[in-house]
Amino acid sequence: MTDETVMHLTTQMFLVAAKLAGPTLAAALVVGVLVSLLQAVTQVQEMTLTFVPKILVVMAVVLLLGPWMLQALVEFATDLFTRLPELVR
């Protein structure tokens, strides 16, 4: 396995990881900012108030995009396992 192959696989791995984690992290970020803005406006400083909306939104995003995420992960793993014999050399 050459250095170029290792770098290509590492790049693919990080791209798939970013593609899978991106929607959930973006949704949590948006909800966190909105709840923080609401807390600043209403001056309600409850620490646990931010966790419940974030958890609910992240669960909803995973439920909605779960099949797409699983398909992307399976495609990456399938590609990796089919290329395994040429990578071992």
VOKOLRO-813061 format. One record per atom (N, C-alpha, C): residue number from 1; x, y, z; atom name; residue in one letter. Coordinates in steps of 0.05 Angstrom, whole numbers, m for minus. Example, Ala and Ser with C-alpha at 12.3 -4.5 7.8 and 13.67 -1.06 7.14 Angstrom:
2
   pos        x        y        z   site   code
     1      264     m114      156      N      a
     1      246      m90      156     CA      a
     1      264      m66      156      C      a
     2      257      m45      142      N      s
     2      273      m21      143     CA      s
     2      258        1      157      C      s
//
This chain:
89
   pos        x        y        z   site   code
     1       17      m23        0      N      m
     1        0        0        0     CA      m
     1       18       25        0      C      m
     2       13       43      m18      N      t
     2       30       66      m21     CA      t
     2       20       89       m3      C      t
     3       36      109        0      N      d
     3       28      132       16     CA      d
     3        5      146        3      C      d
     4        4      147      m23      N      e
     4      m18      160      m37     CA      e
     4      m45      146      m31      C      e
     5      m44      119      m30      N      t
     5      m68      104      m25     CA      t
     5      m78      109        4      C      t
     6      m60      110       22      N      v
     6      m66      115       50     CA      v
     6      m79      143       53      C      v
     7      m67      162       40      N      m
     7      m78      189       42     CA      m
     7     m106      191       29      C      m
     8     m109      177        7      N      h
     8     m135      177       m7     CA      h
     8     m157      164       11      C      h
     9     m150      141       24      N      l
     9     m169      128       42     CA      l
     9     m175      145       66      C      l
    10     m155      158       77      N      t
    10     m159      176      100     CA      t
    10     m177      199       93      C      t
    11     m172      211       69      N      t
    11     m189      233       60     CA      t
    11     m218      224       57      C      t
    12     m222      201       44      N      q
    12     m249      191       41     CA      q
    12     m262      186       68      C      q
    13     m247      175       87      N      m
    13     m258      170      113     CA      m
    13     m267      195      127      C      m
    14     m250      216      126      N      f
    14     m258      241      139     CA      f
    14     m281      255      125      C      f
    15     m283      252       98      N      l
    15     m306      264       84     CA      l
    15     m332      249       91      C      l
    16     m331      223       93      N      v
    16     m355      208      101     CA      v
    16     m363      215      129      C      v
    17     m343      217      147      N      a
    17     m349      224      175     CA      a
    17     m362      252      177      C      a
    18     m351      271      161      N      a
    18     m362      298      161     CA      a
    18     m390      299      149      C      a
    19     m394      283      128      N      k
    19     m420      282      115     CA      k
    19     m441      269      134      C      k
    20     m433      250      150      N      l
    20     m452      237      168     CA      l
    20     m457      254      193      C      l
    21     m437      267      203      N      a
    21     m440      282      228     CA      a
    21     m450      311      223      C      a
    22     m447      321      199      N      g
    22     m454      348      193     CA      g
    22     m482      356      199      C      g
    23     m502      341      189      N      p
    23     m530      350      193     CA      p
    23     m538      350      223      C      p
    24     m529      330      238      N      t
    24     m536      330      266     CA      t
    24     m522      352      282      C      t
    25     m497      357      276      N      l
    25     m483      378      289     CA      l
    25     m494      406      282      C      l
    26     m501      409      257      N      a
    26     m512      435      248     CA      a
    26     m539      440      261      C      a
    27     m556      419      263      N      a
    27     m582      422      276     CA      a
    27     m579      429      306      C      a
    28     m560      415      319      N      a
    28     m555      421      347     CA      a
    28     m545      449      351      C      a
    29     m528      458      333      N      l
    29     m517      485      335     CA      l
    29     m539      506      332      C      l
    30     m556      502      312      N      v
    30     m578      521      307     CA      v
    30     m597      522      331      C      v
    31     m605      499      341      N      v
    31     m623      498      364     CA      v
    31     m609      510      389      C      v
    32     m584      505      393      N      g
    32     m570      516      416     CA      g
    32     m569      547      414      C      g
    33     m564      558      391      N      v
    33     m563      587      388     CA      v
    33     m591      599      392      C      v
    34     m611      586      381      N      l
    34     m638      596      385     CA      l
    34     m647      595      414      C      l
    35     m641      574      428      N      v
    35     m649      572      456     CA      v
    35     m632      592      473      C      v
    36     m607      595      467      N      s
    36     m591      615      481     CA      s
    36     m601      643      476      C      s
    37     m609      649      452      N      l
    37     m621      675      446     CA      l
    37     m647      679      461      C      l
    38     m663      658      462      N      l
    38     m688      660      477     CA      l
    38     m683      664      507      C      l
    39     m662      650      517      N      q
    39     m655      654      545     CA      q
    39     m645      682      551      C      q
    40     m630      693      532      N      a
    40     m619      720      536     CA      a
    40     m641      741      535      C      a
    41     m661      736      518      N      v
    41     m683      755      515     CA      v
    41     m701      754      539      C      v
    42     m707      730      549      N      t
    42     m726      727      571     CA      t
    42     m712      727      598      C      t
    43     m686      727      599      N      q
    43     m669      726      623     CA      q
    43     m675      702      640      C      q
    44     m682      680      627      N      v
    44     m686      654      641     CA      v
    44     m659      640      639      C      v
    45     m646      636      661      N      q
    45     m619      624      660     CA      q
    45     m620      595      672      C      q
    46     m636      579      660      N      e
    46     m638      551      668     CA      e
    46     m618      535      651      C      e
    47     m600      521      663      N      m
    47     m578      507      649     CA      m
    47     m589      483      634      C      m
    48     m610      469      644      N      t
    48     m620      445      632     CA      t
    48     m639      451      609      C      t
    49     m646      476      605      N      l
    49     m665      483      584     CA      l
    49     m653      479      556      C      l
    50     m627      481      553      N      t
    50     m615      477      527     CA      t
    50     m613      448      518      C      t
    51     m612      430      538      N      f
    51     m608      402      531     CA      f
    51     m632      388      518      C      f
    52     m655      393      529      N      v
    52     m679      378      519     CA      v
    52     m685      385      490      C      v
    53     m686      410      481      N      p
    53     m691      416      453     CA      p
    53     m669      405      435      C      p
    54     m644      406      444      N      k
    54     m622      395      427     CA      k
    54     m625      365      423      C      k
    55     m631      351      445      N      i
    55     m635      322      443     CA      i
    55     m658      315      425      C      i
    56     m680      329      427      N      l
    56     m703      324      411     CA      l
    56     m697      329      381      C      l
    57     m684      351      375      N      v
    57     m677      357      347     CA      v
    57     m657      338      336      C      v
    58     m637      331      351      N      v
    58     m617      311      341     CA      v
    58     m630      284      336      C      v
    59     m649      276      354      N      m
    59     m663      251      350     CA      m
    59     m680      252      325      C      m
    60     m693      275      320      N      a
    60     m710      278      296     CA      a
    60     m693      277      271      C      a
    61     m670      290      272      N      v
    61     m652      290      248     CA      v
    61     m642      262      243      C      v
    62     m634      248      264      N      v
    62     m625      220      260     CA      v
    62     m647      202      249      C      v
    63     m671      206      259      N      l
    63     m694      190      249     CA      l
    63     m700      197      220      C      l
    64     m698      222      212      N      l
    64     m704      230      185     CA      l
    64     m682      223      165      C      l
    65     m657      227      174      N      l
    65     m634      223      156     CA      l
    65     m620      196      161      C      l
    66     m630      181      180      N      g
    66     m617      155      187     CA      g
    66     m613      136      163      C      g
    67     m633      132      147      N      p
    67     m629      114      124     CA      p
    67     m608      125      104      C      p
    68     m607      151      100      N      w
    68     m587      162       82     CA      w
    68     m559      159       94      C      w
    69     m557      163      120      N      m
    69     m531      161      134     CA      m
    69     m522      132      133      C      m
    70     m540      113      138      N      l
    70     m533       85      137     CA      l
    70     m524       77      109      C      l
    71     m538       87       88      N      q
    71     m531       80       61     CA      q
    71     m503       91       54      C      q
    72     m497      115       63      N      a
    72     m470      127       57     CA      a
    72     m449      111       71      C      a
    73     m454      102       96      N      l
    73     m434       86      111     CA      l
    73     m431       59       98      C      l
    74     m452       46       90      N      v
    74     m451       20       77     CA      v
    74     m436       22       50      C      v
    75     m441       43       35      N      e
    75     m427       46       10     CA      e
    75     m397       50       14      C      e
    76     m389       65       34      N      f
    76     m360       68       40     CA      f
    76     m348       42       49      C      f
    77     m362       28       67      N      a
    77     m351        2       77     CA      a
    77     m350      m18       54      C      a
    78     m370      m19       37      N      t
    78     m370      m38       14     CA      t
    78     m347      m32       m4      C      t
    79     m343       m6      m10      N      d
    79     m320        1      m28     CA      d
    79     m294       m6      m15      C      d
    80     m291       m2       11      N      l
    80     m267       m9       25     CA      l
    80     m261      m39       24      C      l
    81     m282      m55       29      N      f
    81     m278      m84       30     CA      f
    81     m274      m95        2      C      f
    82     m286      m84      m18      N      t
    82     m281      m94      m45     CA      t
    82     m253      m87      m55      C      t
    83     m242      m65      m45      N      r
    83     m215      m57      m52     CA      r
    83     m194      m69      m34      C      r
    84     m202      m84      m14      N      l
    84     m183      m96        5     CA      l
    84     m161     m113       m7      C      l
    85     m167     m131      m26      N      p
    85     m146     m147      m38     CA      p
    85     m124     m131      m51      C      p
    86     m131     m109      m65      N      e
    86     m111      m93      m77     CA      e
    86      m96      m75      m57      C      e
    87     m109      m70      m34      N      l
    87      m96      m54      m14     CA      l
    87      m75      m69        2      C      l
    88      m79      m95        4      N      v
    88      m61     m112       20     CA      v
    88      m34     m115        6      C      v
    89      m34     m114      m20      N      r
    89       m8     m119      m34     CA      r
    89       13      m99      m27      C      r
//
